[in-house]
Amino acid sequence: MQYAPPPEVLARLDEASVEEALRAFYVTRRESWLRPEETKKVTELAGILPVLARTRLDPLLVDAAAGRAPVGLIAARLLGWSRVVVIERDPGRAASARRAAARAPALGVEVREGDVADAEVWPTGAEVVVALHACGPAFDAVIDQASRRDAPWIVAVPCCYSDAIAFAAVARRWADHLGVASQAAVRRPFVESLIDTERTLRLEAAGYRVSVQAFVPPTVTPHNRAWKAHRVGPGRRAVEAKARWDRLIAGPPGV
Ligand SMILES: C[S@@+](CC[C@H](N)C(=O)[O-])C[C@H]1O[C@@H](n2cnc3c(N)ncnc32)[C@H](O)[C@@H]1O
């Protein structure tokens, strides 16, 4: 079941409020400004926050592959979520997230430096897992760790696709098998769509109901689709998805 947040909560997720909150975390000197990448984040955050708001009331949130943790910090500030754990492997970004969190100690945002693929770094009892622009295999590690923990909600947005994604080699074999045109502009979206299919079926097979929706227009970012997965448990849909997933990951016949 989706949670229906009060209208006043949704009303404070506008871009002006997000920008003000970001400034409070990241701008430390008067007369200075948000970095260009943070300004760009304003629209993305204003798009993803309502998706998060409709999951649960004050869940334990894990912001995975968090960068400087704009999602976790703004969820704490504007949604009033009181249990936020941030996971980021880059020491510089994790330190920056920690400094930002320290500017609002009452929010209690905890920053953990580590790899999202490392089970040890995850807290127990994550209720909502968010990963905004989890690059390449980080997306896969996040959904695997979250589903292994039966996290009730996952909101994950992929960004770049690369050969480091485990399924990419199989996707390319499917493309070869089906005779997909070799022109990159044709072949790349085909392969990426197969990677997206594998991820979607993997979540469904693990007992999630999955929707994939644009959270901002593609003019804001080409990586504008959020996988919103709600755990519903085992059932016929999961069994069917598992059968399709097994066929897909096995690769084309005779290879
Ligand atoms: C494109 S940035 C997005 C950051 C943030 N979620 C945002 O939207 O601003 C991706 C971040 O994921 C981090 N990352 C990539 N792979 C990771 C992994 N395996 N474990 C933890 N963090 C990872 C990178 O260091 C980077 O900070």
The ligand as a Tripos MOL2 file, in Angstrom:
@<TRIPOS>MOLECULE
LIG
   27    29     1     0     0
SMALL
NO_CHARGES

@<TRIPOS>ATOM
      1 C1         26.2610    9.9860  -10.1400 C.3       1 LIG1
      2 S1         26.6940   10.0540   -8.4400 S.3       1 LIG1
      3 C2         25.1070   10.3260   -7.6980 C.3       1 LIG1
      4 C3         25.2210   10.7800   -6.2800 C.3       1 LIG1
      5 C4         23.8930   11.1570   -5.5960 C.3       1 LIG1
      6 N1         23.0190   10.0150   -5.4380 N.3       1 LIG1
      7 C5         23.2140   12.2640   -6.3370 C.2       1 LIG1
      8 O1         22.1890   12.0130   -6.9650 O.co2     1 LIG1
      9 O2         23.7300   13.3790   -6.2970 O.co2     1 LIG1
     10 C6         26.9930    8.3680   -8.0670 C.3       1 LIG1
     11 C7         27.6730    8.1740   -6.7270 C.3       1 LIG1
     12 O3         27.6890    6.7940   -6.4280 O.3       1 LIG1
     13 C8         28.9150    6.4910   -5.8090 C.3       1 LIG1
     14 N2         29.1330    5.0630   -6.0060 N.ar      1 LIG1
     15 C9         29.3610    4.4150   -7.1800 C.ar      1 LIG1
     16 N3         29.5040    3.1070   -6.9650 N.ar      1 LIG1
     17 C10        29.3670    2.9120   -5.6340 C.ar      1 LIG1
     18 C11        29.4240    1.7610   -4.8070 C.ar      1 LIG1
     19 N4         29.6550    0.5610   -5.3320 N.pl3     1 LIG1
     20 N5         29.2400    1.9170   -3.4820 N.ar      1 LIG1
     21 C12        29.0190    3.1530   -2.9530 C.ar      1 LIG1
     22 N6         28.9600    4.2780   -3.6850 N.ar      1 LIG1
     23 C13        29.1280    4.1640   -5.0150 C.ar      1 LIG1
     24 C14        29.9110    7.3700   -6.5150 C.3       1 LIG1
     25 O4         31.0920    7.5480   -5.7540 O.3       1 LIG1
     26 C15        29.1080    8.6520   -6.6790 C.3       1 LIG1
     27 O5         29.2750    9.4980   -5.5780 O.3       1 LIG1
@<TRIPOS>BOND
     1     1     2 1
     2     2     3 1
     3     2    10 1
     4     3     4 1
     5     4     5 1
     6     5     6 1
     7     5     7 1
     8     7     8 2
     9     7     9 1
    10    10    11 1
    11    11    12 1
    12    11    26 1
    13    12    13 1
    14    13    14 1
    15    13    24 1
    16    14    15 ar
    17    14    23 ar
    18    15    16 ar
    19    16    17 ar
    20    17    18 ar
    21    17    23 ar
    22    18    19 1
    23    18    20 ar
    24    20    21 ar
    25    21    22 ar
    26    22    23 ar
    27    24    25 1
    28    24    26 1
    29    26    27 1
@<TRIPOS>SUBSTRUCTURE
     1 LIG1         1 GROUP 0 **** ****
